[in-house]
Amino acid sequence: MSEQQKAPSFEQALEELESLVNELEHGELPLEKSLEKFEKAIQLARTSQQQLQQAEQKVTTLMAAQESSADNDDGDVM
């Protein structure tokens, strides 16, 4: 994907992916069109997977920071 094209949001990608899968499952498309849609579906799936991995990493980082902060607060005397 070029830098000028912005990746779709996770929700947009998922919606488009579902649409492509439905079209492909019906089997009414010519072979060339099916291949184009399949290629687009693979691209969307990869993009979505990357977005999920980034979100998971962010959650892990935030949880670790929260646990570290909670551990430091436990030693404080009020």
Secondary structure, 3 states (H helix, E strand, C coil): CCCCCCCCCHHHHHHHHHHHHHHHHHCCCCHHHHHHHHHHHHHHHHHHHHHHHHHHHHHHHHHHHHHHHHHHHHCCCC
